[in-house]
Amino acid sequence: MQLKTVPLALVLITSYAIATPAFAETTPEDAYDYRHSVMESLGSHAHAFFLLFAGKVDQRDQMGTHANAIAAVGAEIGTLFPPGSSVDDSHALPLIWEEPDQFSEAVQNAETATAGFAAAVATGDQKTIAEGFKALGEACKGCHDRFREDDDHH
């Protein structure tokens, strides 16, 4: 019995077509859900980093992992607030879409701070790291103070 060979390109194209679902337009609820998940991950990485930096967890070699994750998420922030993605459960204030230039500036500050934080951690210098972490917190606070509803208003 002779086996016929199937061209590799055909196998790959067929596999890709089967494995790639067709995506519908993103619903406001799904956009919010994604945004919420990504921002929660940012907060979780920041908290994990704090535990390491404060010496509460003895795995300081993982500080760079969390700092790099924070920078990666920070680079994505500008994509997380598409028009029409405000839903009832969201803490995002309408100002995000009403004042796009001001929001864009806050996003740029966050992106700069997250990248700067990762660079600070890479130096290994405690003072530089502390300054980077402080700048990160200030960027987050600056955006949240203006564009995010307080938790106690829900």
C-alpha positions as CSV (number, residue, x, y, z in Angstrom):
1,M,0.0,0.0,0.0
2,Q,1.4,3.3,-1.0
3,L,0.8,6.4,1.1
4,K,0.1,9.7,-0.6
5,T,1.8,12.7,0.8
6,V,-0.2,15.8,1.4
7,P,1.7,19.1,0.8
8,L,2.6,20.7,4.1
9,A,1.1,24.0,3.1
10,L,-2.3,22.4,2.6
11,V,-2.1,20.8,6.0
12,L,-1.2,24.1,7.7
13,I,-3.9,26.1,5.8
14,T,-6.5,23.5,6.7
15,S,-5.4,23.3,10.3
16,Y,-5.5,27.1,10.6
17,A,-8.9,27.4,9.1
18,I,-10.3,24.8,11.5
19,A,-8.6,26.2,14.5
20,T,-9.5,29.9,13.8
21,P,-13.0,30.8,14.9
22,A,-14.8,33.5,13.1
23,F,-15.1,36.5,15.3
24,A,-18.2,38.7,15.4
25,E,-18.0,42.4,16.2
26,T,-17.1,42.9,19.8
27,T,-20.0,43.7,22.0
28,P,-19.8,46.5,24.6
29,E,-20.1,43.9,27.3
30,D,-17.2,41.8,25.9
31,A,-15.1,45.0,25.4
32,Y,-15.8,45.9,29.1
33,D,-15.1,42.3,30.2
34,Y,-11.8,42.3,28.4
35,R,-10.8,45.7,29.7
36,H,-11.7,44.7,33.3
37,S,-9.7,41.5,33.0
38,V,-6.6,43.3,31.6
39,M,-6.8,46.1,34.2
40,E,-7.2,43.5,37.0
41,S,-4.1,41.7,35.8
42,L,-2.2,45.0,35.9
43,G,-3.3,45.5,39.5
44,S,-2.4,41.9,40.4
45,H,1.1,42.3,38.9
46,A,1.6,45.6,40.8
47,H,0.5,44.0,44.0
48,A,2.8,40.9,43.5
49,F,5.7,43.3,42.7
50,F,5.0,45.2,45.9
51,L,5.1,42.0,48.0
52,L,8.5,41.2,46.5
53,F,9.9,44.7,46.7
54,A,8.8,45.1,50.3
55,G,10.5,41.8,51.2
56,K,7.2,40.1,52.2
57,V,7.9,37.3,49.7
58,D,11.4,35.9,49.2
59,Q,11.4,35.6,45.4
60,R,12.9,38.9,44.4
61,D,14.3,37.4,41.2
62,Q,10.7,37.6,39.9
63,M,10.4,41.3,40.2
64,G,11.4,41.8,36.5
65,T,8.7,39.3,35.5
66,H,6.0,41.4,37.1
67,A,7.5,44.7,35.9
68,N,7.7,43.5,32.3
69,A,4.1,42.3,32.5
70,I,3.0,45.7,33.8
71,A,4.8,47.4,30.9
72,A,3.2,45.0,28.4
73,V,-0.3,45.7,29.8
74,G,0.5,49.4,30.0
75,A,1.2,49.4,26.3
76,E,-2.3,48.0,25.7
77,I,-4.3,50.5,27.8
78,G,-5.1,52.8,24.9
79,T,-6.9,50.0,23.1
80,L,-9.1,49.1,26.1
81,F,-11.7,51.8,25.8
82,P,-13.3,51.7,22.4
83,P,-16.3,54.0,21.9
84,G,-19.5,52.4,23.1
85,S,-17.8,50.1,25.6
86,S,-19.3,51.8,28.7
87,V,-21.7,49.4,30.4
88,D,-23.6,49.5,33.7
89,D,-21.0,47.6,35.7
90,S,-18.1,49.7,34.4
91,H,-16.2,52.2,36.6
92,A,-15.1,54.1,33.5
93,L,-16.6,57.6,33.5
94,P,-18.2,59.0,30.3
95,L,-15.4,61.6,30.4
96,I,-13.1,59.0,28.7
97,W,-15.1,59.4,25.5
98,E,-16.2,63.0,26.0
99,E,-12.6,64.3,26.5
100,P,-10.6,62.0,24.2
101,D,-7.6,64.3,24.1
102,Q,-7.3,64.5,27.9
103,F,-7.8,60.8,28.2
104,S,-5.2,60.1,25.5
105,E,-2.8,62.2,27.5
106,A,-3.5,60.2,30.7
107,V,-3.1,56.9,28.7
108,Q,0.3,58.2,27.4
109,N,1.4,59.0,30.9
110,A,0.4,55.5,32.0
111,E,2.2,53.9,29.0
112,T,5.4,56.0,29.8
113,A,5.2,55.2,33.5
114,T,4.8,51.4,32.9
115,A,7.7,51.3,30.5
116,G,9.8,53.5,32.8
117,F,9.0,51.2,35.7
118,A,10.2,48.1,33.9
119,A,13.4,50.0,32.9
120,A,13.9,51.0,36.5
121,V,13.5,47.5,37.8
122,A,16.0,46.3,35.2
123,T,18.6,48.5,36.8
124,G,18.5,46.6,40.0
125,D,19.0,49.8,41.9
126,Q,16.6,50.0,44.9
127,K,16.2,53.8,44.8
128,T,15.6,53.8,41.0
129,I,13.1,51.0,41.4
130,A,11.3,52.9,44.2
131,E,11.1,56.0,42.1
132,G,9.8,54.0,39.1
133,F,7.1,52.4,41.3
134,K,6.1,55.8,42.7
135,A,5.8,57.2,39.2
136,L,3.7,54.2,38.2
137,G,1.3,54.8,41.1
138,E,1.0,58.5,40.3
139,A,0.2,57.7,36.7
140,C,-2.5,55.2,37.7
141,K,-3.9,57.6,40.3
142,G,-3.9,60.5,37.8
143,C,-6.0,58.5,35.4
144,H,-8.3,57.0,38.0
145,D,-8.9,60.3,39.8
146,R,-10.2,61.9,36.6
147,F,-11.7,59.0,34.5
148,R,-12.7,56.3,36.9
149,E,-15.7,56.2,39.3
150,D,-14.9,55.6,42.9
151,D,-15.7,52.1,44.1
152,D,-17.9,53.4,46.9
153,H,-20.3,55.0,44.4
154,H,-21.6,51.6,43.3
